[in-house]
Amino acid sequence: MDLADPRKGVLVGRRSPYPAEFRNDAVALYRAASGKRTYAAVATDVGVTGETLRSWVRQADEQAGRDHSRSKQNTESQSDELARLRAENGRLRKAERSGSSSERSCAGWQPIS
């Protein structure tokens, strides 16, 4: 048994009552919806539970070598957004520092302690 992934190499329970072709078709149907339909909606159409379909999709992704945690594209877009937000934060802090002392003295503004 692999400690990193305890499920790997371990068969638990019984064989699925659904043939592999049926499971693959259900997964393809879910993917064809491109996120416009929920697991539950697609699962109802094929006659299984939403959790069953979700597990089939996850298993198919694992077999295809896909990683659900974060895709490379998602990580890149997150790092781009983080850089943009940090730059915006810097600009806002700079603007606050440069304008805050004159605005406070003119308006009689007192910081809350």
C-alpha positions in Angstrom: 0.0 0.0 0.0 1.3 3.4 -0.9 1.3 5.9 2.0 1.0 8.9 -0.3 -2.2 7.6 -1.8 -3.7 4.8 0.3 -6.3 4.0 -2.4 -3.7 3.1 -5.0 -3.4 -0.6 -5.5 -6.1 -1.5 -3.1 -9.4 -2.9 -4.3 -12.2 -2.3 -1.8 -15.8 -3.5 -2.1 -17.3 -5.2 -5.1 -17.1 -4.7 -8.8 -19.4 -2.0 -10.3 -22.7 -3.3 -11.5 -22.3 -0.8 -14.4 -20.2 -1.9 -17.5 -17.1 0.2 -18.2 -18.6 1.4 -21.5 -21.6 2.8 -19.6 -19.4 4.6 -17.1 -17.3 6.0 -19.9 -20.3 7.2 -21.8 -21.7 8.9 -18.6 -18.4 10.6 -18.0 -18.3 11.8 -21.6 -21.9 13.1 -21.3 -20.9 15.1 -18.2 -17.8 16.5 -19.9 -19.9 17.4 -23.0 -22.0 19.7 -20.8 -18.8 21.8 -20.2 -19.8 22.8 -16.7 -23.2 24.0 -17.7 -24.9 21.0 -15.9 -24.3 19.6 -12.4 -23.2 16.1 -11.6 -26.7 15.5 -10.2 -28.4 16.7 -13.4 -26.4 14.5 -15.7 -26.5 11.6 -13.3 -30.3 11.7 -13.2 -30.4 11.5 -17.0 -28.3 8.3 -16.9 -29.9 6.8 -13.9 -27.2 7.0 -11.2 -26.5 9.2 -8.2 -24.5 12.4 -8.6 -21.9 11.1 -6.2 -21.5 8.0 -8.4 -21.0 10.1 -11.5 -18.5 12.4 -9.6 -16.4 9.4 -8.6 -16.4 8.1 -12.2 -15.2 11.4 -13.5 -12.5 11.6 -10.8 -11.4 8.0 -11.6 -11.3 8.8 -15.3 -9.2 11.9 -14.6 -6.8 9.9 -12.5 -6.5 7.3 -15.2 -5.8 10.0 -17.8 -3.2 11.6 -15.5 -5.1 14.7 -14.8 -4.6 16.5 -11.5 -7.7 18.0 -9.8 -5.8 20.1 -7.3 -4.5 22.7 -9.7 -3.9 22.6 -13.4 -0.9 24.4 -14.9 -3.1 27.0 -16.6 -5.0 27.6 -13.5 -1.8 28.1 -11.5 -0.5 30.6 -14.1 -3.7 32.6 -14.1 -3.6 32.7 -10.3 0.0 33.9 -10.2 -0.9 36.5 -12.8 -3.8 37.7 -10.8 -1.7 37.7 -7.6 0.9 39.9 -9.3 -1.7 42.3 -10.5 -3.3 42.5 -7.1 0.0 43.1 -5.4 0.8 45.9 -7.9 -2.6 47.5 -7.3 -2.1 47.2 -3.6 1.3 49.0 -3.9 -0.3 51.8 -5.9 -3.1 52.2 -3.4 -0.7 52.3 -0.5 1.5 54.8 -2.2 -1.5 57.0 -3.0 -2.7 56.8 0.5 0.6 57.8 2.0 1.1 60.7 -0.4 -2.3 62.2 -0.1 -3.2 61.2 3.5 -1.1 63.8 5.4 -2.4 66.8 3.5 -6.0 65.5 3.5 -5.9 64.9 7.2 -4.7 68.3 8.1 -7.1 70.1 5.8 -10.2 68.2 6.8 -9.4 67.9 10.5 -9.4 64.1 10.1 -8.2 62.2 13.2 -7.3 58.5 13.0 -9.2 56.2 15.3 -7.0 54.6 17.9 
